[in-house]
Amino acid sequence: MDKLPILMYHNVSLVDTASRGLTISTRRLEEQLSYLKQQGYHTYHFRELEDQVVIQRKSVVLTFDDVTVNQLIYAVPLLEKFQMKATFFIPFKYIGQVDQWNNGVEPLMSIEQLKSLPECIELGYHSFEHRHFTEMTAEEIQADFIASNQIITSEALDVYAVMAYPYGNFPKKDPQRSNFFGLLKQNQIKYGLRIGNKVNRFPFSDPYEIKRLDVKGQDSLRTFKFRLRFGKLF
């Protein structure tokens, strides 16, 4: 089995002093992507992994949550510059609006902007309402899927069947866990992403508990390199 780190990003800012928590500056993001390129890392879309049994020795998956406009302005050009692929996760209710689950100041991409994204960007699910799945009934989760799929169909969006759980949150004890995974299968979701802050092995042992590494805006390049190889810092 091969190592496959999956990196999780959120907002991107041109301002270096804003690079903290869920926001990373363009300077730090470019530094990280440049390192990956120089080290010969290969990036994958999730739809490619579905048909893979073996991956390249140095592989990584780049993910961005929330499809904020700042990702379109700042992250997409850098991904194109370094010829890297990434998956962007959509909270469907808020397309063309703002991140109301946070402080409601970051604009999200419109339908037109989502459709204009280059081929290096794959789209995935980030739920409809961006709620904690552990606080929702099975009926509410299914209704959330239905609402998301209605937008995908009506707007003819190309969205792959990978789900990034909002807040990395999902039921971890049975029977709720098994019921939740059953809903994912029922809705033909191929992969489900938590946080976990560990490096995955590929092929994945559990397609609905795939771990992501939470990249913090204040992380130094040295920290980034360490986490890329070993996961969470203690």
Biotite code that builds the C-alpha atoms (Angstrom):
import biotite.structure as struc

atoms = struc.array([
    struc.Atom([0.000, 0.000, 0.000], chain_id="A", res_id=1, res_name="MET", atom_name="CA", element="C"),
    struc.Atom([1.198, 3.507, -0.838], chain_id="A", res_id=2, res_name="ASP", atom_name="CA", element="C"),
    struc.Atom([1.020, 6.665, 1.232], chain_id="A", res_id=3, res_name="LYS", atom_name="CA", element="C"),
    struc.Atom([-1.527, 9.235, 0.030], chain_id="A", res_id=4, res_name="LEU", atom_name="CA", element="C"),
    struc.Atom([-1.718, 12.501, 1.999], chain_id="A", res_id=5, res_name="PRO", atom_name="CA", element="C"),
    struc.Atom([-4.860, 14.543, 1.365], chain_id="A", res_id=6, res_name="ILE", atom_name="CA", element="C"),
    struc.Atom([-4.447, 18.243, 2.132], chain_id="A", res_id=7, res_name="LEU", atom_name="CA", element="C"),
    struc.Atom([-7.384, 20.416, 3.218], chain_id="A", res_id=8, res_name="MET", atom_name="CA", element="C"),
    struc.Atom([-7.485, 24.151, 2.462], chain_id="A", res_id=9, res_name="TYR", atom_name="CA", element="C"),
    struc.Atom([-10.138, 26.812, 2.924], chain_id="A", res_id=10, res_name="HIS", atom_name="CA", element="C"),
    struc.Atom([-9.758, 30.555, 2.297], chain_id="A", res_id=11, res_name="ASN", atom_name="CA", element="C"),
    struc.Atom([-6.866, 32.121, 0.376], chain_id="A", res_id=12, res_name="VAL", atom_name="CA", element="C"),
    struc.Atom([-5.743, 35.706, 0.959], chain_id="A", res_id=13, res_name="SER", atom_name="CA", element="C"),
    struc.Atom([-3.358, 38.047, -0.816], chain_id="A", res_id=14, res_name="LEU", atom_name="CA", element="C"),
    struc.Atom([-2.487, 39.541, 2.596], chain_id="A", res_id=15, res_name="VAL", atom_name="CA", element="C"),
    struc.Atom([0.351, 37.708, 4.334], chain_id="A", res_id=16, res_name="ASP", atom_name="CA", element="C"),
    struc.Atom([-0.675, 38.842, 7.830], chain_id="A", res_id=17, res_name="THR", atom_name="CA", element="C"),
    struc.Atom([-4.095, 37.208, 7.326], chain_id="A", res_id=18, res_name="ALA", atom_name="CA", element="C"),
    struc.Atom([-2.455, 33.778, 6.987], chain_id="A", res_id=19, res_name="SER", atom_name="CA", element="C"),
    struc.Atom([-3.781, 32.098, 10.130], chain_id="A", res_id=20, res_name="ARG", atom_name="CA", element="C"),
    struc.Atom([-6.193, 29.282, 10.904], chain_id="A", res_id=21, res_name="GLY", atom_name="CA", element="C"),
    struc.Atom([-8.398, 28.454, 7.925], chain_id="A", res_id=22, res_name="LEU", atom_name="CA", element="C"),
    struc.Atom([-6.923, 31.235, 5.779], chain_id="A", res_id=23, res_name="THR", atom_name="CA", element="C"),
    struc.Atom([-3.647, 30.816, 3.930], chain_id="A", res_id=24, res_name="ILE", atom_name="CA", element="C"),
    struc.Atom([-1.783, 33.573, 2.115], chain_id="A", res_id=25, res_name="SER", atom_name="CA", element="C"),
    struc.Atom([-0.964, 33.296, -1.566], chain_id="A", res_id=26, res_name="THR", atom_name="CA", element="C"),
    struc.Atom([2.730, 33.464, -0.639], chain_id="A", res_id=27, res_name="ARG", atom_name="CA", element="C"),
    struc.Atom([2.517, 30.420, 1.644], chain_id="A", res_id=28, res_name="ARG", atom_name="CA", element="C"),
    struc.Atom([0.266, 28.498, -0.745], chain_id="A", res_id=29, res_name="LEU", atom_name="CA", element="C"),
    struc.Atom([2.631, 29.155, -3.628], chain_id="A", res_id=30, res_name="GLU", atom_name="CA", element="C"),
    struc.Atom([5.563, 28.074, -1.463], chain_id="A", res_id=31, res_name="GLU", atom_name="CA", element="C"),
    struc.Atom([3.815, 24.785, -0.678], chain_id="A", res_id=32, res_name="GLN", atom_name="CA", element="C"),
    struc.Atom([2.749, 24.064, -4.256], chain_id="A", res_id=33, res_name="LEU", atom_name="CA", element="C"),
    struc.Atom([6.244, 24.915, -5.476], chain_id="A", res_id=34, res_name="SER", atom_name="CA", element="C"),
    struc.Atom([7.704, 22.431, -2.991], chain_id="A", res_id=35, res_name="TYR", atom_name="CA", element="C"),
    struc.Atom([5.320, 19.698, -4.156], chain_id="A", res_id=36, res_name="LEU", atom_name="CA", element="C"),
    struc.Atom([6.260, 20.405, -7.761], chain_id="A", res_id=37, res_name="LYS", atom_name="CA", element="C"),
    struc.Atom([9.991, 20.440, -7.098], chain_id="A", res_id=38, res_name="GLN", atom_name="CA", element="C"),
    struc.Atom([9.755, 17.153, -5.178], chain_id="A", res_id=39, res_name="GLN", atom_name="CA", element="C"),
    struc.Atom([7.909, 15.474, -8.041], chain_id="A", res_id=40, res_name="GLY", atom_name="CA", element="C"),
    struc.Atom([4.544, 14.942, -6.350], chain_id="A", res_id=41, res_name="TYR", atom_name="CA", element="C"),
    struc.Atom([1.695, 13.755, -8.578], chain_id="A", res_id=42, res_name="HIS", atom_name="CA", element="C"),
    struc.Atom([-1.788, 15.152, -7.874], chain_id="A", res_id=43, res_name="THR", atom_name="CA", element="C"),
    struc.Atom([-4.986, 13.160, -8.350], chain_id="A", res_id=44, res_name="TYR", atom_name="CA", element="C"),
    struc.Atom([-8.691, 13.821, -8.708], chain_id="A", res_id=45, res_name="HIS", atom_name="CA", element="C"),
    struc.Atom([-10.887, 11.415, -6.751], chain_id="A", res_id=46, res_name="PHE", atom_name="CA", element="C"),
    struc.Atom([-12.555, 10.172, -9.930], chain_id="A", res_id=47, res_name="ARG", atom_name="CA", element="C"),
    struc.Atom([-9.116, 8.996, -11.076], chain_id="A", res_id=48, res_name="GLU", atom_name="CA", element="C"),
    struc.Atom([-8.510, 7.074, -7.847], chain_id="A", res_id=49, res_name="LEU", atom_name="CA", element="C"),
    struc.Atom([-11.678, 5.052, -8.393], chain_id="A", res_id=50, res_name="GLU", atom_name="CA", element="C"),
    struc.Atom([-9.956, 3.183, -11.216], chain_id="A", res_id=51, res_name="ASP", atom_name="CA", element="C"),
    struc.Atom([-6.505, 3.013, -9.636], chain_id="A", res_id=52, res_name="GLN", atom_name="CA", element="C"),
    struc.Atom([-4.978, 0.079, -7.781], chain_id="A", res_id=53, res_name="VAL", atom_name="CA", element="C"),
    struc.Atom([-1.454, 1.503, -7.646], chain_id="A", res_id=54, res_name="VAL", atom_name="CA", element="C"),
    struc.Atom([-0.517, 5.190, -7.460], chain_id="A", res_id=55, res_name="ILE", atom_name="CA", element="C"),
    struc.Atom([2.756, 6.950, -8.078], chain_id="A", res_id=56, res_name="GLN", atom_name="CA", element="C"),
    struc.Atom([5.258, 6.812, -5.233], chain_id="A", res_id=57, res_name="ARG", atom_name="CA", element="C"),
    struc.Atom([4.967, 10.515, -4.492], chain_id="A", res_id=58, res_name="LYS", atom_name="CA", element="C"),
    struc.Atom([1.268, 11.318, -4.649], chain_id="A", res_id=59, res_name="SER", atom_name="CA", element="C"),
    struc.Atom([-1.013, 13.876, -2.989], chain_id="A", res_id=60, res_name="VAL", atom_name="CA", element="C"),
    struc.Atom([-4.622, 15.034, -3.213], chain_id="A", res_id=61, res_name="VAL", atom_name="CA", element="C"),
    struc.Atom([-5.349, 18.761, -2.818], chain_id="A", res_id=62, res_name="LEU", atom_name="CA", element="C"),
    struc.Atom([-8.790, 19.768, -1.527], chain_id="A", res_id=63, res_name="THR", atom_name="CA", element="C"),
    struc.Atom([-10.454, 23.147, -0.964], chain_id="A", res_id=64, res_name="PHE", atom_name="CA", element="C"),
    struc.Atom([-13.681, 23.484, 1.027], chain_id="A", res_id=65, res_name="ASP", atom_name="CA", element="C"),
    struc.Atom([-16.553, 25.928, 0.404], chain_id="A", res_id=66, res_name="ASP", atom_name="CA", element="C"),
    struc.Atom([-15.827, 27.199, -3.179], chain_id="A", res_id=67, res_name="VAL", atom_name="CA", element="C"),
    struc.Atom([-15.172, 30.743, -1.967], chain_id="A", res_id=68, res_name="THR", atom_name="CA", element="C"),
    struc.Atom([-14.459, 33.402, -4.571], chain_id="A", res_id=69, res_name="VAL", atom_name="CA", element="C"),
    struc.Atom([-11.009, 33.929, -3.062], chain_id="A", res_id=70, res_name="ASN", atom_name="CA", element="C"),
    struc.Atom([-10.130, 30.373, -4.143], chain_id="A", res_id=71, res_name="GLN", atom_name="CA", element="C"),
    struc.Atom([-11.113, 31.244, -7.711], chain_id="A", res_id=72, res_name="LEU", atom_name="CA", element="C"),
    struc.Atom([-9.081, 34.461, -7.661], chain_id="A", res_id=73, res_name="ILE", atom_name="CA", element="C"),
    struc.Atom([-5.970, 33.252, -5.861], chain_id="A", res_id=74, res_name="TYR", atom_name="CA", element="C"),
    struc.Atom([-5.785, 29.436, -5.684], chain_id="A", res_id=75, res_name="ALA", atom_name="CA", element="C"),
    struc.Atom([-6.851, 28.493, -9.211], chain_id="A", res_id=76, res_name="VAL", atom_name="CA", element="C"),
    struc.Atom([-4.095, 30.530, -10.948], chain_id="A", res_id=77, res_name="PRO", atom_name="CA", element="C"),
    struc.Atom([-1.479, 28.935, -8.684], chain_id="A", res_id=78, res_name="LEU", atom_name="CA", element="C"),
    struc.Atom([-2.801, 25.443, -9.379], chain_id="A", res_id=79, res_name="LEU", atom_name="CA", element="C"),
    struc.Atom([-2.621, 26.194, -13.101], chain_id="A", res_id=80, res_name="GLU", atom_name="CA", element="C"),
    struc.Atom([0.862, 27.657, -12.738], chain_id="A", res_id=81, res_name="LYS", atom_name="CA", element="C"),
    struc.Atom([2.191, 24.471, -11.133], chain_id="A", res_id=82, res_name="PHE", atom_name="CA", element="C"),
    struc.Atom([-0.022, 22.193, -13.270], chain_id="A", res_id=83, res_name="GLN", atom_name="CA", element="C"),
    struc.Atom([-1.708, 20.609, -10.270], chain_id="A", res_id=84, res_name="MET", atom_name="CA", element="C"),
    struc.Atom([-5.172, 19.154, -9.786], chain_id="A", res_id=85, res_name="LYS", atom_name="CA", element="C"),
    struc.Atom([-7.498, 19.873, -6.866], chain_id="A", res_id=86, res_name="ALA", atom_name="CA", element="C"),
    struc.Atom([-11.005, 19.043, -5.680], chain_id="A", res_id=87, res_name="THR", atom_name="CA", element="C"),
    struc.Atom([-13.315, 21.902, -4.600], chain_id="A", res_id=88, res_name="PHE", atom_name="CA", element="C"),
    struc.Atom([-16.229, 21.018, -2.306], chain_id="A", res_id=89, res_name="PHE", atom_name="CA", element="C"),
    struc.Atom([-19.582, 22.816, -2.716], chain_id="A", res_id=90, res_name="ILE", atom_name="CA", element="C"),
    struc.Atom([-22.073, 23.690, 0.066], chain_id="A", res_id=91, res_name="PRO", atom_name="CA", element="C"),
    struc.Atom([-24.913, 23.880, -2.453], chain_id="A", res_id=92, res_name="PHE", atom_name="CA", element="C"),
    struc.Atom([-27.373, 26.080, -0.548], chain_id="A", res_id=93, res_name="LYS", atom_name="CA", element="C"),
    struc.Atom([-24.914, 28.977, -0.518], chain_id="A", res_id=94, res_name="TYR", atom_name="CA", element="C"),
    struc.Atom([-23.817, 29.032, -4.165], chain_id="A", res_id=95, res_name="ILE", atom_name="CA", element="C"),
    struc.Atom([-23.563, 32.689, -5.199], chain_id="A", res_id=96, res_name="GLY", atom_name="CA", element="C"),
    struc.Atom([-24.127, 33.832, -1.598], chain_id="A", res_id=97, res_name="GLN", atom_name="CA", element="C"),
    struc.Atom([-21.816, 34.063, 1.458], chain_id="A", res_id=98, res_name="VAL", atom_name="CA", element="C"),
    struc.Atom([-20.528, 31.628, 4.093], chain_id="A", res_id=99, res_name="ASP", atom_name="CA", element="C"),
    struc.Atom([-23.475, 32.028, 6.459], chain_id="A", res_id=100, res_name="GLN", atom_name="CA", element="C"),
    struc.Atom([-22.329, 29.100, 8.653], chain_id="A", res_id=101, res_name="TRP", atom_name="CA", element="C"),
    struc.Atom([-19.263, 31.218, 9.548], chain_id="A", res_id=102, res_name="ASN", atom_name="CA", element="C"),
    struc.Atom([-19.378, 34.988, 9.899], chain_id="A", res_id=103, res_name="ASN", atom_name="CA", element="C"),
    struc.Atom([-21.047, 35.478, 6.530], chain_id="A", res_id=104, res_name="GLY", atom_name="CA", element="C"),
    struc.Atom([-18.424, 37.701, 4.902], chain_id="A", res_id=105, res_name="VAL", atom_name="CA", element="C"),
    struc.Atom([-16.780, 35.429, 2.319], chain_id="A", res_id=106, res_name="GLU", atom_name="CA", element="C"),
    struc.Atom([-18.591, 35.310, -1.045], chain_id="A", res_id=107, res_name="PRO", atom_name="CA", element="C"),
    struc.Atom([-19.030, 31.894, -2.672], chain_id="A", res_id=108, res_name="LEU", atom_name="CA", element="C"),
    struc.Atom([-18.728, 31.222, -6.388], chain_id="A", res_id=109, res_name="MET", atom_name="CA", element="C"),
    struc.Atom([-21.794, 31.513, -8.583], chain_id="A", res_id=110, res_name="SER", atom_name="CA", element="C"),
    struc.Atom([-23.055, 28.774, -10.890], chain_id="A", res_id=111, res_name="ILE", atom_name="CA", element="C"),
    struc.Atom([-21.369, 30.544, -13.807], chain_id="A", res_id=112, res_name="GLU", atom_name="CA", element="C"),
    struc.Atom([-18.059, 30.717, -11.946], chain_id="A", res_id=113, res_name="GLN", atom_name="CA", element="C"),
    struc.Atom([-18.238, 27.034, -10.982], chain_id="A", res_id=114, res_name="LEU", atom_name="CA", element="C"),
    struc.Atom([-18.847, 26.115, -14.608], chain_id="A", res_id=115, res_name="LYS", atom_name="CA", element="C"),
    struc.Atom([-15.933, 28.288, -15.718], chain_id="A", res_id=116, res_name="SER", atom_name="CA", element="C"),
    struc.Atom([-13.358, 26.463, -13.580], chain_id="A", res_id=117, res_name="LEU", atom_name="CA", element="C"),
    struc.Atom([-10.515, 24.845, -15.564], chain_id="A", res_id=118, res_name="PRO", atom_name="CA", element="C"),
    struc.Atom([-10.106, 21.086, -16.002], chain_id="A", res_id=119, res_name="GLU", atom_name="CA", element="C"),
    struc.Atom([-7.590, 20.925, -13.163], chain_id="A", res_id=120, res_name="CYS", atom_name="CA", element="C"),
    struc.Atom([-10.515, 21.473, -10.752], chain_id="A", res_id=121, res_name="ILE", atom_name="CA", element="C"),
    struc.Atom([-12.859, 18.640, -9.807], chain_id="A", res_id=122, res_name="GLU", atom_name="CA", element="C"),
    struc.Atom([-16.091, 19.448, -7.924], chain_id="A", res_id=123, res_name="LEU", atom_name="CA", element="C"),
    struc.Atom([-17.418, 17.434, -4.967], chain_id="A", res_id=124, res_name="GLY", atom_name="CA", element="C"),
    struc.Atom([-20.159, 17.517, -2.319], chain_id="A", res_id=125, res_name="TYR", atom_name="CA", element="C"),
    struc.Atom([-19.929, 19.529, 0.901], chain_id="A", res_id=126, res_name="HIS", atom_name="CA", element="C"),
    struc.Atom([-23.601, 18.942, 1.788], chain_id="A", res_id=127, res_name="SER", atom_name="CA", element="C"),
    struc.Atom([-26.472, 21.345, 1.106], chain_id="A", res_id=128, res_name="PHE", atom_name="CA", element="C"),
    struc.Atom([-26.801, 23.259, 4.386], chain_id="A", res_id=129, res_name="GLU", atom_name="CA", element="C"),
    struc.Atom([-23.267, 22.831, 5.822], chain_id="A", res_id=130, res_name="HIS", atom_name="CA", element="C"),
    struc.Atom([-24.594, 21.394, 9.102], chain_id="A", res_id=131, res_name="ARG", atom_name="CA", element="C"),
    struc.Atom([-23.077, 18.870, 11.497], chain_id="A", res_id=132, res_name="HIS", atom_name="CA", element="C"),
    struc.Atom([-24.235, 15.452, 10.346], chain_id="A", res_id=133, res_name="PHE", atom_name="CA", element="C"),
    struc.Atom([-24.300, 14.246, 13.968], chain_id="A", res_id=134, res_name="THR", atom_name="CA", element="C"),
    struc.Atom([-27.023, 16.819, 14.707], chain_id="A", res_id=135, res_name="GLU", atom_name="CA", element="C"),
    struc.Atom([-29.240, 15.676, 11.815], chain_id="A", res_id=136, res_name="MET", atom_name="CA", element="C"),
    struc.Atom([-31.752, 12.833, 11.588], chain_id="A", res_id=137, res_name="THR", atom_name="CA", element="C"),
    struc.Atom([-31.509, 10.283, 8.784], chain_id="A", res_id=138, res_name="ALA", atom_name="CA", element="C"),
    struc.Atom([-34.489, 11.981, 7.145], chain_id="A", res_id=139, res_name="GLU", atom_name="CA", element="C"),
    struc.Atom([-32.775, 15.369, 7.293], chain_id="A", res_id=140, res_name="GLU", atom_name="CA", element="C"),
    struc.Atom([-29.567, 13.960, 5.807], chain_id="A", res_id=141, res_name="ILE", atom_name="CA", element="C"),
    struc.Atom([-31.492, 12.365, 2.956], chain_id="A", res_id=142, res_name="GLN", atom_name="CA", element="C"),
    struc.Atom([-33.358, 15.632, 2.333], chain_id="A", res_id=143, res_name="ALA", atom_name="CA", element="C"),
    struc.Atom([-29.969, 17.382, 2.261], chain_id="A", res_id=144, res_name="ASP", atom_name="CA", element="C"),
    struc.Atom([-28.794, 14.987, -0.466], chain_id="A", res_id=145, res_name="PHE", atom_name="CA", element="C"),
    struc.Atom([-31.969, 15.487, -2.464], chain_id="A", res_id=146, res_name="ILE", atom_name="CA", element="C"),
    struc.Atom([-31.587, 19.287, -2.338], chain_id="A", res_id=147, res_name="ALA", atom_name="CA", element="C"),
    struc.Atom([-27.943, 19.053, -3.439], chain_id="A", res_id=148, res_name="SER", atom_name="CA", element="C"),
    struc.Atom([-28.751, 16.707, -6.316], chain_id="A", res_id=149, res_name="ASN", atom_name="CA", element="C"),
    struc.Atom([-31.593, 18.920, -7.513], chain_id="A", res_id=150, res_name="GLN", atom_name="CA", element="C"),
    struc.Atom([-29.122, 21.778, -7.996], chain_id="A", res_id=151, res_name="ILE", atom_name="CA", element="C"),
    struc.Atom([-26.589, 19.503, -9.691], chain_id="A", res_id=152, res_name="ILE", atom_name="CA", element="C"),
    struc.Atom([-29.236, 18.292, -12.124], chain_id="A", res_id=153, res_name="THR", atom_name="CA", element="C"),
    struc.Atom([-30.998, 21.597, -12.788], chain_id="A", res_id=154, res_name="SER", atom_name="CA", element="C"),
    struc.Atom([-27.730, 23.479, -13.331], chain_id="A", res_id=155, res_name="GLU", atom_name="CA", element="C"),
    struc.Atom([-25.972, 20.626, -15.168], chain_id="A", res_id=156, res_name="ALA", atom_name="CA", element="C"),
    struc.Atom([-22.963, 20.764, -12.828], chain_id="A", res_id=157, res_name="LEU", atom_name="CA", element="C"),
    struc.Atom([-20.250, 18.138, -13.203], chain_id="A", res_id=158, res_name="ASP", atom_name="CA", element="C"),
    struc.Atom([-19.904, 16.972, -9.580], chain_id="A", res_id=159, res_name="VAL", atom_name="CA", element="C"),
    struc.Atom([-18.072, 13.785, -8.679], chain_id="A", res_id=160, res_name="TYR", atom_name="CA", element="C"),
    struc.Atom([-19.507, 11.511, -5.972], chain_id="A", res_id=161, res_name="ALA", atom_name="CA", element="C"),
    struc.Atom([-17.056, 12.455, -3.200], chain_id="A", res_id=162, res_name="VAL", atom_name="CA", element="C"),
    struc.Atom([-18.299, 14.071, 0.009], chain_id="A", res_id=163, res_name="MET", atom_name="CA", element="C"),
    struc.Atom([-16.247, 16.234, 2.392], chain_id="A", res_id=164, res_name="ALA", atom_name="CA", element="C"),
    struc.Atom([-18.124, 16.142, 5.690], chain_id="A", res_id=165, res_name="TYR", atom_name="CA", element="C"),
    struc.Atom([-18.819, 19.669, 6.998], chain_id="A", res_id=166, res_name="PRO", atom_name="CA", element="C"),
    struc.Atom([-16.524, 20.309, 9.992], chain_id="A", res_id=167, res_name="TYR", atom_name="CA", element="C"),
    struc.Atom([-15.147, 16.791, 9.363], chain_id="A", res_id=168, res_name="GLY", atom_name="CA", element="C"),
    struc.Atom([-18.165, 15.677, 11.409], chain_id="A", res_id=169, res_name="ASN", atom_name="CA", element="C"),
    struc.Atom([-20.008, 12.345, 11.058], chain_id="A", res_id=170, res_name="PHE", atom_name="CA", element="C"),
    struc.Atom([-21.540, 9.744, 13.416], chain_id="A", res_id=171, res_name="PRO", atom_name="CA", element="C"),
    struc.Atom([-18.771, 7.590, 14.868], chain_id="A", res_id=172, res_name="LYS", atom_name="CA", element="C"),
    struc.Atom([-20.823, 5.046, 16.868], chain_id="A", res_id=173, res_name="LYS", atom_name="CA", element="C"),
    struc.Atom([-23.276, 2.423, 15.696], chain_id="A", res_id=174, res_name="ASP", atom_name="CA", element="C"),
    struc.Atom([-26.078, 2.208, 14.803], chain_id="A", res_id=175, res_name="PRO", atom_name="CA", element="C"),
    struc.Atom([-25.872, 5.860, 13.684], chain_id="A", res_id=176, res_name="GLN", atom_name="CA", element="C"),
    struc.Atom([-22.540, 5.293, 11.931], chain_id="A", res_id=177, res_name="ARG", atom_name="CA", element="C"),
    struc.Atom([-23.777, 2.326, 9.900], chain_id="A", res_id=178, res_name="SER", atom_name="CA", element="C"),
    struc.Atom([-27.009, 4.137, 9.056], chain_id="A", res_id=179, res_name="ASN", atom_name="CA", element="C"),
    struc.Atom([-25.064, 7.190, 7.871], chain_id="A", res_id=180, res_name="PHE", atom_name="CA", element="C"),
    struc.Atom([-22.752, 5.132, 5.679], chain_id="A", res_id=181, res_name="PHE", atom_name="CA", element="C"),
    struc.Atom([-25.830, 3.367, 4.332], chain_id="A", res_id=182, res_name="GLY", atom_name="CA", element="C"),
    struc.Atom([-27.222, 6.737, 3.246], chain_id="A", res_id=183, res_name="LEU", atom_name="CA", element="C"),
    struc.Atom([-23.947, 7.536, 1.507], chain_id="A", res_id=184, res_name="LEU", atom_name="CA", element="C"),
    struc.Atom([-24.143, 4.270, -0.422], chain_id="A", res_id=185, res_name="LYS", atom_name="CA", element="C"),
    struc.Atom([-27.814, 4.863, -1.201], chain_id="A", res_id=186, res_name="GLN", atom_name="CA", element="C"),
    struc.Atom([-26.861, 8.214, -2.719], chain_id="A", res_id=187, res_name="ASN", atom_name="CA", element="C"),
    struc.Atom([-24.015, 6.603, -4.689], chain_id="A", res_id=188, res_name="GLN", atom_name="CA", element="C"),
    struc.Atom([-21.261, 8.464, -2.848], chain_id="A", res_id=189, res_name="ILE", atom_name="CA", element="C"),
    struc.Atom([-17.916, 6.793, -3.617], chain_id="A", res_id=190, res_name="LYS", atom_name="CA", element="C"),
    struc.Atom([-15.734, 8.487, -0.979], chain_id="A", res_id=191, res_name="TYR", atom_name="CA", element="C"),
    struc.Atom([-16.354, 10.295, 2.300], chain_id="A", res_id=192, res_name="GLY", atom_name="CA", element="C"),
    struc.Atom([-13.745, 12.612, 3.840], chain_id="A", res_id=193, res_name="LEU", atom_name="CA", element="C"),
    struc.Atom([-13.276, 13.370, 7.536], chain_id="A", res_id=194, res_name="ARG", atom_name="CA", element="C"),
    struc.Atom([-10.282, 15.244, 8.993], chain_id="A", res_id=195, res_name="ILE", atom_name="CA", element="C"),
    struc.Atom([-8.236, 12.861, 11.139], chain_id="A", res_id=196, res_name="GLY", atom_name="CA", element="C"),
    struc.Atom([-4.896, 14.575, 10.399], chain_id="A", res_id=197, res_name="ASN", atom_name="CA", element="C"),
    struc.Atom([-3.187, 11.348, 9.370], chain_id="A", res_id=198, res_name="LYS", atom_name="CA", element="C"),
    struc.Atom([-1.648, 10.188, 6.116], chain_id="A", res_id=199, res_name="VAL", atom_name="CA", element="C"),
    struc.Atom([-3.824, 7.636, 4.286], chain_id="A", res_id=200, res_name="ASN", atom_name="CA", element="C"),
    struc.Atom([-2.734, 4.362, 2.777], chain_id="A", res_id=201, res_name="ARG", atom_name="CA", element="C"),
    struc.Atom([-3.988, 3.625, -0.710], chain_id="A", res_id=202, res_name="PHE", atom_name="CA", element="C"),
    struc.Atom([-6.098, 1.723, -1.635], chain_id="A", res_id=203, res_name="PRO", atom_name="CA", element="C"),
    struc.Atom([-8.278, 3.134, 1.164], chain_id="A", res_id=204, res_name="PHE", atom_name="CA", element="C"),
    struc.Atom([-9.234, 0.671, 3.903], chain_id="A", res_id=205, res_name="SER", atom_name="CA", element="C"),
    struc.Atom([-12.547, 2.488, 4.471], chain_id="A", res_id=206, res_name="ASP", atom_name="CA", element="C"),
    struc.Atom([-13.833, 4.738, 1.650], chain_id="A", res_id=207, res_name="PRO", atom_name="CA", element="C"),
    struc.Atom([-16.078, 6.690, 4.054], chain_id="A", res_id=208, res_name="TYR", atom_name="CA", element="C"),
    struc.Atom([-13.404, 7.511, 6.638], chain_id="A", res_id=209, res_name="GLU", atom_name="CA", element="C"),
    struc.Atom([-10.698, 8.996, 4.439], chain_id="A", res_id=210, res_name="ILE", atom_name="CA", element="C"),
    struc.Atom([-8.469, 11.323, 6.438], chain_id="A", res_id=211, res_name="LYS", atom_name="CA", element="C"),
    struc.Atom([-7.384, 14.837, 5.500], chain_id="A", res_id=212, res_name="ARG", atom_name="CA", element="C"),
    struc.Atom([-4.510, 16.966, 6.799], chain_id="A", res_id=213, res_name="LEU", atom_name="CA", element="C"),
    struc.Atom([-5.745, 20.366, 7.945], chain_id="A", res_id=214, res_name="ASP", atom_name="CA", element="C"),
    struc.Atom([-3.280, 22.920, 6.530], chain_id="A", res_id=215, res_name="VAL", atom_name="CA", element="C"),
    struc.Atom([-3.112, 25.973, 8.808], chain_id="A", res_id=216, res_name="LYS", atom_name="CA", element="C"),
    struc.Atom([-2.336, 29.412, 7.426], chain_id="A", res_id=217, res_name="GLY", atom_name="CA", element="C"),
    struc.Atom([0.454, 29.956, 9.962], chain_id="A", res_id=218, res_name="GLN", atom_name="CA", element="C"),
    struc.Atom([2.246, 26.681, 9.146], chain_id="A", res_id=219, res_name="ASP", atom_name="CA", element="C"),
    struc.Atom([5.869, 27.147, 8.142], chain_id="A", res_id=220, res_name="SER", atom_name="CA", element="C"),
    struc.Atom([7.218, 25.265, 5.141], chain_id="A", res_id=221, res_name="LEU", atom_name="CA", element="C"),
    struc.Atom([9.121, 23.042, 7.565], chain_id="A", res_id=222, res_name="ARG", atom_name="CA", element="C"),
    struc.Atom([5.859, 22.166, 9.341], chain_id="A", res_id=223, res_name="THR", atom_name="CA", element="C"),
    struc.Atom([4.177, 21.564, 5.991], chain_id="A", res_id=224, res_name="PHE", atom_name="CA", element="C"),
    struc.Atom([6.920, 19.144, 4.932], chain_id="A", res_id=225, res_name="LYS", atom_name="CA", element="C"),
    struc.Atom([6.685, 17.239, 8.220], chain_id="A", res_id=226, res_name="PHE", atom_name="CA", element="C"),
    struc.Atom([2.901, 16.905, 8.109], chain_id="A", res_id=227, res_name="ARG", atom_name="CA", element="C"),
    struc.Atom([2.990, 15.846, 4.483], chain_id="A", res_id=228, res_name="LEU", atom_name="CA", element="C"),
    struc.Atom([5.094, 12.850, 5.490], chain_id="A", res_id=229, res_name="ARG", atom_name="CA", element="C"),
    struc.Atom([3.891, 12.022, 9.001], chain_id="A", res_id=230, res_name="PHE", atom_name="CA", element="C"),
    struc.Atom([0.554, 13.740, 9.617], chain_id="A", res_id=231, res_name="GLY", atom_name="CA", element="C"),
    struc.Atom([-0.418, 15.470, 12.837], chain_id="A", res_id=232, res_name="LYS", atom_name="CA", element="C"),
    struc.Atom([2.134, 17.232, 15.013], chain_id="A", res_id=233, res_name="LEU", atom_name="CA", element="C"),
    struc.Atom([2.034, 16.326, 18.709], chain_id="A", res_id=234, res_name="PHE", atom_name="CA", element="C"),
])
